[in-house]
Amino acid sequence: MSTDRRARFRDYMKRVDPAASPEDAMGSGFYLPPPNSLAKRIGDSLELDPGRSHLITGVIGSGKTTTLLAIQRKINQTQDIRSFFVDFPVLHRLDQPRPAALIAATALTIIESLGDSFAESLPIEDRYVPELLKNRTAGYFDYGDGYVEQHDPPSAPSWVPGHLETPKELEEITELRTLFSKILVHLPFQPVMLIDGLDRIANTPDFETIVKEDLPALAALKVGIIVVGPPQVWFGPQKNMRQMFSQCHLHGAIQSAEFLISVLRKRVDAQILPDHSCQKIADYSGGILRDLISIARTAGEIAYGEGADIIDDDHVQEAGRRFGESLLMGIDKKHASRLKEFVIKNIHGMHTKERSFPLVAEVDIGLLMGRLLLEVPATPPRYRPHPTIIPLIPELPS
């Protein structure tokens, strides 16, 4: 087996890695702004009014984290604004939702970015605030009233948990807001927080618990915030939660095949992935960027395993079939029956139909969460099955 061929395919696999972090993809020059870029629209809004709150929702893999990073890149070019990216689940357990966690994460992130010397620049009466804020947010050891620094501490100091470590008792959010305000008035920039990871919350009341009290508190402090939240808040009775934000944005599937092909071409050349294969991968992806990269990667594995030098249509077709089967794995009869309502099978072949309806039924929202249904941007939005599952739908259990 040619070592050159192996090296070519290894390089290809690195370039189409759906597990790679969005930061790495942007740093490698793979990022392309999509048509009617949401990042530009939100960035323009924040440049004019940095204190606003924005909610971004969308299915997994649609590129929400990449959009946050693009917003950060844009607004950090504005001299009087500074943005901070926070992967919220790294700081706080999502299965322990509580008020004050969001403002605590904001305060801790900004304080740690300023460094220890920042406290010395504060008025004498406020120099204790950064350390006190850290204690209130991240927790601290309590050595007791009799402990004096430079002396031996007790053998088992007690740990006082903070907001980001599942505290036993709820601290008043007003305390954090008051302390934080003493820091904010001395900053030479307007802070904007980019909060990622809250879309992983399956229970929408938990999301409400995290944002309901904290958003008004941050707004009162004139701290801008962009939250990536769960898609469920866009549908049914949960949509009332959108009223908590200044603006809400749905990060749907990208419908421009030309753009999707350009994303692939930015990463790999036609000598290994021809244009016609790019087109077929774009069709199979349904406009979901992570699916685009995943199918391209699987097609590369198949081509390499078959001894081919290029990735052709047959390899892409097999990759699409495997991807569709993985999406449908474990589907129950209720969801399968609903999917069949989207398919028309006649003597001319199989066709799908788009439907326009409000997603209020649990079965429809479940299909959307599993990417079995994709939203087609329109007014009103329309819904259709993921392209990779369409050939498989007639064989699903009834």
PARO-471053 format. One record per residue (C-alpha): residue number from 1; z, x, y; residue in three letters. Coordinates in steps of 0.5 Angstrom, whole numbers, plus 2048, in hexadecimal, padded with zeros to 3 digits. Layout:
REM PARO-471053
{NUM; {Z; X; Y}; ALA}
...
END
This chain:
REM PARO-471053
{1; {800; 800; 800}; MET}
{2; {7FE; 803; 807}; SER}
{3; {804; 805; 80B}; THR}
{4; {800; 804; 811}; ASP}
{5; {7FF; 7FC; 80F}; ARG}
{6; {806; 7FC; 80E}; ARG}
{7; {808; 7FF; 814}; ALA}
{8; {803; 7FA; 818}; ARG}
{9; {807; 7F4; 815}; PHE}
{10; {80E; 7F7; 816}; ARG}
{11; {80C; 7F7; 81D}; ASP}
{12; {809; 7F0; 81D}; TYR}
{13; {80F; 7ED; 81A}; MET}
{14; {814; 7F1; 81F}; LYS}
{15; {80F; 7ED; 825}; ARG}
{16; {810; 7E6; 822}; VAL}
{17; {817; 7E6; 820}; ASP}
{18; {81A; 7DF; 822}; PRO}
{19; {821; 7E2; 821}; ALA}
{20; {820; 7E7; 826}; ALA}
{21; {825; 7E6; 82C}; SER}
{22; {821; 7E3; 833}; PRO}
{23; {824; 7E9; 837}; GLU}
{24; {820; 7EE; 832}; ASP}
{25; {81A; 7E9; 832}; ALA}
{26; {81A; 7EA; 83A}; MET}
{27; {81B; 7F1; 83A}; GLY}
{28; {815; 7F2; 835}; SER}
{29; {811; 7EF; 83A}; GLY}
{30; {80F; 7E9; 835}; PHE}
{31; {811; 7E4; 83A}; TYR}
{32; {80C; 7DF; 83E}; LEU}
{33; {80E; 7DA; 843}; PRO}
{34; {80C; 7D3; 840}; PRO}
{35; {808; 7CE; 844}; PRO}
{36; {80C; 7CA; 849}; ASN}
{37; {811; 7CF; 848}; SER}
{38; {818; 7CC; 847}; LEU}
{39; {81B; 7D3; 849}; ALA}
{40; {817; 7D3; 850}; LYS}
{41; {819; 7CC; 851}; ARG}
{42; {821; 7CD; 850}; ILE}
{43; {820; 7D4; 853}; GLY}
{44; {81D; 7D1; 85A}; ASP}
{45; {822; 7CB; 85A}; SER}
{46; {828; 7D0; 859}; LEU}
{47; {825; 7D5; 85F}; GLU}
{48; {826; 7CF; 864}; LEU}
{49; {82C; 7CD; 861}; ASP}
{50; {830; 7D1; 85D}; PRO}
{51; {836; 7CD; 85C}; GLY}
{52; {832; 7C7; 858}; ARG}
{53; {833; 7C6; 850}; SER}
{54; {82E; 7C5; 84B}; HIS}
{55; {82D; 7C3; 844}; LEU}
{56; {828; 7C5; 83F}; ILE}
{57; {827; 7C2; 839}; THR}
{58; {822; 7C2; 833}; GLY}
{59; {821; 7C3; 82C}; VAL}
{60; {823; 7CA; 828}; ILE}
{61; {81E; 7CF; 829}; GLY}
{62; {81A; 7CC; 82F}; SER}
{63; {81C; 7D2; 834}; GLY}
{64; {822; 7D0; 838}; LYS}
{65; {826; 7D7; 837}; THR}
{66; {81F; 7DB; 839}; THR}
{67; {81F; 7D6; 83F}; THR}
{68; {826; 7D7; 841}; LEU}
{69; {824; 7DF; 841}; LEU}
{70; {81E; 7DD; 845}; ALA}
{71; {822; 7DA; 84B}; ILE}
{72; {827; 7DF; 84B}; GLN}
{73; {821; 7E4; 84C}; ARG}
{74; {81F; 7E0; 852}; LYS}
{75; {825; 7DE; 856}; ILE}
{76; {828; 7E5; 855}; ASN}
{77; {822; 7E7; 85A}; GLN}
{78; {825; 7E3; 85F}; THR}
{79; {82A; 7E8; 863}; GLN}
{80; {830; 7E3; 864}; ASP}
{81; {830; 7E0; 85D}; ILE}
{82; {833; 7E3; 856}; ARG}
{83; {832; 7E0; 850}; SER}
{84; {836; 7E1; 849}; PHE}
{85; {834; 7DF; 842}; PHE}
{86; {839; 7DD; 83E}; VAL}
{87; {839; 7DB; 836}; ASP}
{88; {83E; 7D6; 836}; PHE}
{89; {840; 7D6; 82F}; PRO}
{90; {841; 7DE; 82F}; VAL}
{91; {847; 7DC; 834}; LEU}
{92; {849; 7D5; 831}; HIS}
{93; {849; 7D2; 82B}; ARG}
{94; {845; 7CC; 82B}; LEU}
{95; {849; 7C8; 826}; ASP}
{96; {84F; 7C8; 82B}; GLN}
{97; {84C; 7C4; 831}; PRO}
{98; {850; 7C4; 837}; ARG}
{99; {850; 7C3; 83F}; PRO}
{100; {851; 7CA; 843}; ALA}
{101; {84D; 7CE; 83E}; ALA}
{102; {847; 7CE; 842}; LEU}
{103; {84A; 7D0; 848}; ILE}
{104; {84E; 7D5; 844}; ALA}
{105; {848; 7D8; 841}; ALA}
{106; {845; 7D9; 848}; THR}
{107; {84B; 7DC; 84B}; ALA}
{108; {84C; 7E1; 846}; LEU}
{109; {845; 7E3; 846}; THR}
{110; {844; 7E4; 84D}; ILE}
{111; {84B; 7E8; 84E}; ILE}
{112; {849; 7EC; 848}; GLU}
{113; {842; 7EE; 84B}; SER}
{114; {846; 7F0; 852}; LEU}
{115; {84A; 7F6; 84E}; GLY}
{116; {851; 7F8; 84F}; ASP}
{117; {850; 7FA; 856}; SER}
{118; {84E; 7F4; 859}; PHE}
{119; {856; 7F2; 859}; ALA}
{120; {857; 7F7; 85E}; GLU}
{121; {852; 7F4; 863}; SER}
{122; {856; 7EE; 864}; LEU}
{123; {85B; 7EC; 869}; PRO}
{124; {862; 7EF; 866}; ILE}
{125; {865; 7E8; 865}; GLU}
{126; {85F; 7E6; 860}; ASP}
{127; {85E; 7ED; 85C}; ARG}
{128; {862; 7EA; 856}; TYR}
{129; {85D; 7E4; 856}; VAL}
{130; {857; 7E8; 851}; PRO}
{131; {85D; 7EA; 84C}; GLU}
{132; {860; 7E3; 84C}; LEU}
{133; {859; 7DF; 84B}; LEU}
{134; {858; 7E4; 845}; LYS}
{135; {85E; 7E2; 842}; ASN}
{136; {85D; 7DB; 843}; ARG}
{137; {856; 7DB; 840}; THR}
{138; {857; 7E0; 83B}; ALA}
{139; {85E; 7E0; 839}; GLY}
{140; {863; 7E5; 83A}; TYR}
{141; {869; 7E8; 836}; PHE}
{142; {870; 7E6; 839}; ASP}
{143; {875; 7EB; 838}; TYR}
{144; {87B; 7E7; 83B}; GLY}
{145; {87F; 7E7; 841}; ASP}
{146; {883; 7ED; 83F}; GLY}
{147; {87D; 7F2; 83E}; TYR}
{148; {87B; 7F7; 843}; VAL}
{149; {875; 7FB; 843}; GLU}
{150; {876; 803; 841}; GLN}
{151; {87B; 800; 83C}; HIS}
{152; {87B; 7FF; 835}; ASP}
{153; {878; 7F7; 834}; PRO}
{154; {87B; 7F3; 82F}; PRO}
{155; {879; 7F4; 828}; SER}
{156; {875; 7ED; 828}; ALA}
{157; {873; 7EB; 82F}; PRO}
{158; {870; 7E4; 82F}; SER}
{159; {869; 7E2; 830}; TRP}
{160; {868; 7DD; 835}; VAL}
{161; {861; 7DA; 834}; PRO}
{162; {85C; 7D9; 839}; GLY}
{163; {857; 7D3; 83A}; HIS}
{164; {852; 7D7; 836}; LEU}
{165; {856; 7D8; 830}; GLU}
{166; {858; 7D1; 82E}; THR}
{167; {85E; 7D0; 832}; PRO}
{168; {864; 7CB; 830}; LYS}
{169; {865; 7C8; 837}; GLU}
{170; {860; 7C6; 83C}; LEU}
{171; {860; 7CA; 842}; GLU}
{172; {85F; 7C6; 849}; GLU}
{173; {858; 7C7; 84B}; ILE}
{174; {85A; 7C7; 852}; THR}
{175; {85E; 7CE; 851}; GLU}
{176; {858; 7D1; 84F}; LEU}
{177; {854; 7CF; 854}; ARG}
{178; {859; 7D1; 859}; THR}
{179; {859; 7D8; 857}; LEU}
{180; {852; 7D8; 856}; PHE}
{181; {851; 7D6; 85D}; SER}
{182; {855; 7DC; 85F}; LYS}
{183; {84F; 7E1; 85C}; ILE}
{184; {849; 7DD; 85E}; LEU}
{185; {84A; 7DD; 866}; VAL}
{186; {84A; 7E5; 865}; HIS}
{187; {844; 7E5; 861}; LEU}
{188; {83D; 7E8; 865}; PRO}
{189; {839; 7E3; 861}; PHE}
{190; {838; 7DC; 85F}; GLN}
{191; {83A; 7DC; 857}; PRO}
{192; {835; 7D8; 852}; VAL}
{193; {838; 7D7; 84B}; MET}
{194; {833; 7D7; 845}; LEU}
{195; {836; 7D3; 840}; ILE}
{196; {833; 7D4; 839}; ASP}
{197; {835; 7D1; 832}; GLY}
{198; {838; 7CA; 834}; LEU}
{199; {832; 7C7; 830}; ASP}
{200; {835; 7C9; 82A}; ARG}
{201; {83A; 7C4; 82B}; ILE}
{202; {839; 7BE; 826}; ALA}
{203; {83E; 7B9; 829}; ASN}
{204; {83C; 7B7; 830}; THR}
{205; {843; 7B5; 832}; PRO}
{206; {845; 7BC; 831}; ASP}
{207; {83F; 7BE; 835}; PHE}
{208; {842; 7B9; 83A}; GLU}
{209; {849; 7BC; 83A}; THR}
{210; {847; 7C3; 83C}; ILE}
{211; {843; 7C1; 842}; VAL}
{212; {846; 7BA; 844}; LYS}
{213; {84B; 7BE; 848}; GLU}
{214; {849; 7C5; 849}; ASP}
{215; {842; 7C3; 84C}; LEU}
{216; {845; 7BF; 853}; PRO}
{217; {84A; 7C5; 853}; ALA}
{218; {845; 7CA; 853}; LEU}
{219; {841; 7C6; 858}; ALA}
{220; {847; 7C6; 85D}; ALA}
{221; {847; 7CE; 85C}; LEU}
{222; {83F; 7CE; 85E}; LYS}
{223; {83E; 7D1; 857}; VAL}
{224; {837; 7D0; 855}; GLY}
{225; {836; 7CE; 84D}; ILE}
{226; {831; 7CD; 848}; ILE}
{227; {833; 7CB; 841}; VAL}
{228; {82F; 7CA; 83B}; VAL}
{229; {831; 7C4; 838}; GLY}
{230; {830; 7C0; 831}; PRO}
{231; {82A; 7BC; 831}; PRO}
{232; {82E; 7B6; 830}; GLN}
{233; {830; 7B5; 837}; VAL}
{234; {829; 7B3; 838}; TRP}
{235; {829; 7AD; 834}; PHE}
{236; {82D; 7A6; 833}; GLY}
{237; {834; 7A5; 836}; PRO}
{238; {835; 7AD; 837}; GLN}
{239; {830; 7AD; 83C}; LYS}
{240; {835; 7AB; 841}; ASN}
{241; {838; 7B2; 841}; MET}
{242; {831; 7B4; 844}; ARG}
{243; {834; 7B1; 84B}; GLN}
{244; {839; 7B7; 84B}; MET}
{245; {834; 7BC; 84D}; PHE}
{246; {830; 7BD; 853}; SER}
{247; {829; 7BD; 84F}; GLN}
{248; {828; 7BC; 848}; CYS}
{249; {822; 7BF; 844}; HIS}
{250; {81F; 7BE; 83D}; LEU}
{251; {81C; 7C4; 83A}; HIS}
{252; {817; 7C1; 836}; GLY}
{253; {811; 7C4; 831}; ALA}
{254; {80B; 7C8; 835}; ILE}
{255; {805; 7C4; 834}; GLN}
{256; {800; 7CA; 837}; SER}
{257; {7FD; 7CD; 831}; ALA}
{258; {7FA; 7D2; 835}; GLU}
{259; {801; 7D4; 837}; PHE}
{260; {804; 7D4; 830}; LEU}
{261; {7FE; 7D9; 82E}; ILE}
{262; {7FF; 7DD; 834}; SER}
{263; {806; 7DE; 832}; VAL}
{264; {804; 7E1; 82B}; LEU}
{265; {7FF; 7E5; 82E}; ARG}
{266; {804; 7E8; 833}; LYS}
{267; {807; 7EA; 82C}; ARG}
{268; {802; 7EC; 827}; VAL}
{269; {7FA; 7EE; 828}; ASP}
{270; {7F4; 7EB; 825}; ALA}
{271; {7F3; 7F0; 820}; GLN}
{272; {7F9; 7ED; 81C}; ILE}
{273; {7FA; 7E6; 81E}; LEU}
{274; {7F3; 7E4; 820}; PRO}
{275; {7F2; 7DE; 825}; ASP}
{276; {7F0; 7D9; 820}; HIS}
{277; {7F7; 7DA; 81D}; SER}
{278; {7FB; 7DA; 823}; CYS}
{279; {7F8; 7D3; 825}; GLN}
{280; {7FA; 7D1; 81E}; LYS}
{281; {801; 7D3; 81F}; ILE}
{282; {801; 7D0; 826}; ALA}
{283; {7FF; 7C9; 823}; ASP}
{284; {804; 7CA; 81D}; TYR}
{285; {80A; 7CC; 822}; SER}
{286; {80A; 7C5; 826}; GLY}
{287; {80B; 7C9; 82C}; GLY}
{288; {812; 7CB; 82A}; ILE}
{289; {812; 7D3; 82C}; LEU}
{290; {817; 7D5; 826}; ARG}
{291; {813; 7D1; 821}; ASP}
{292; {80D; 7D5; 824}; LEU}
{293; {810; 7DC; 822}; ILE}
{294; {813; 7DA; 81C}; SER}
{295; {80C; 7D7; 819}; ILE}
{296; {808; 7DD; 81B}; ALA}
{297; {80E; 7E2; 818}; ARG}
{298; {80D; 7DE; 811}; THR}
{299; {805; 7DE; 812}; ALA}
{300; {806; 7E6; 812}; GLY}
{301; {80B; 7E6; 80C}; GLU}
{302; {806; 7E2; 808}; ILE}
{303; {800; 7E6; 80A}; ALA}
{304; {803; 7ED; 809}; TYR}
{305; {805; 7EA; 802}; GLY}
{306; {7FE; 7E8; 800}; GLU}
{307; {7FC; 7EF; 802}; GLY}
{308; {7F8; 7ED; 808}; ALA}
{309; {7F6; 7F1; 80F}; ASP}
{310; {7F6; 7EB; 813}; ILE}
{311; {7FA; 7E4; 814}; ILE}
{312; {7F5; 7DF; 813}; ASP}
{313; {7F5; 7D7; 813}; ASP}
{314; {7F7; 7D7; 80B}; ASP}
{315; {7FD; 7DB; 80D}; HIS}
{316; {7FF; 7D7; 813}; VAL}
{317; {7FE; 7D0; 80F}; GLN}
{318; {803; 7D3; 809}; GLU}
{319; {808; 7D5; 80F}; ALA}
{320; {807; 7CE; 812}; GLY}
{321; {808; 7CA; 80B}; ARG}
{322; {80F; 7CF; 80A}; ARG}
{323; {811; 7CD; 811}; PHE}
{324; {810; 7C6; 810}; GLY}
{325; {814; 7C6; 809}; GLU}
{326; {81A; 7C9; 80C}; SER}
{327; {81A; 7C4; 812}; LEU}
{328; {81A; 7BF; 80D}; LEU}
{329; {81F; 7C2; 808}; MET}
{330; {825; 7BD; 807}; GLY}
{331; {822; 7B7; 80A}; ILE}
{332; {824; 7B0; 808}; ASP}
{333; {821; 7AA; 807}; LYS}
{334; {823; 7A7; 80E}; LYS}
{335; {820; 7AC; 812}; HIS}
{336; {81A; 7AD; 80D}; ALA}
{337; {818; 7A5; 80E}; SER}
{338; {818; 7A6; 815}; ARG}
{339; {814; 7AC; 815}; LEU}
{340; {80F; 7A8; 811}; LYS}
{341; {80E; 7A3; 817}; GLU}
{342; {80A; 7A9; 81A}; PHE}
{343; {805; 7AA; 815}; VAL}
{344; {7FF; 7A6; 814}; ILE}
{345; {7FB; 7A8; 80D}; LYS}
{346; {7F4; 7A5; 80C}; ASN}
{347; {7ED; 7A7; 809}; ILE}
{348; {7EC; 7AC; 80F}; HIS}
{349; {7F2; 7B0; 80E}; GLY}
{350; {7F9; 7B0; 811}; MET}
{351; {7FB; 7AE; 818}; HIS}
{352; {801; 7AE; 81C}; THR}
{353; {803; 7AA; 822}; LYS}
{354; {807; 7AB; 828}; GLU}
{355; {80C; 7A6; 829}; ARG}
{356; {810; 7A5; 830}; SER}
{357; {817; 7A2; 82F}; PHE}
{358; {81E; 7A4; 832}; PRO}
{359; {822; 7A8; 82D}; LEU}
{360; {828; 7A4; 82C}; VAL}
{361; {828; 7A3; 824}; ALA}
{362; {82C; 7A8; 820}; GLU}
{363; {826; 7A9; 81C}; VAL}
{364; {821; 7AB; 821}; ASP}
{365; {826; 7B0; 825}; ILE}
{366; {827; 7B3; 81E}; GLY}
{367; {820; 7B4; 81D}; LEU}
{368; {81F; 7B7; 824}; LEU}
{369; {825; 7BC; 823}; MET}
{370; {822; 7BE; 81C}; GLY}
{371; {81C; 7C0; 820}; ARG}
{372; {818; 7BB; 81B}; LEU}
{373; {816; 7B7; 821}; LEU}
{374; {814; 7BA; 827}; LEU}
{375; {814; 7B8; 82E}; GLU}
{376; {80D; 7B7; 832}; VAL}
{377; {80E; 7B8; 83A}; PRO}
{378; {80C; 7B2; 83D}; ALA}
{379; {80E; 7AC; 841}; THR}
{380; {811; 7A9; 83D}; PRO}
{381; {812; 7AE; 838}; PRO}
{382; {80E; 7AE; 831}; ARG}
{383; {811; 7B0; 82A}; TYR}
{384; {80D; 7B3; 824}; ARG}
{385; {80E; 7B6; 81E}; PRO}
{386; {80E; 7BE; 81D}; HIS}
{387; {807; 7C0; 81C}; PRO}
{388; {80A; 7C4; 815}; THR}
{389; {80D; 7BE; 812}; ILE}
{390; {807; 7B9; 813}; ILE}
{391; {803; 7BA; 80D}; PRO}
{392; {80A; 7BA; 809}; LEU}
{393; {80C; 7B3; 80C}; ILE}
{394; {808; 7AF; 807}; PRO}
{395; {80C; 7B2; 801}; GLU}
{396; {813; 7B1; 804}; LEU}
{397; {818; 7AC; 800}; PRO}
{398; {817; 7A5; 803}; SER}
END
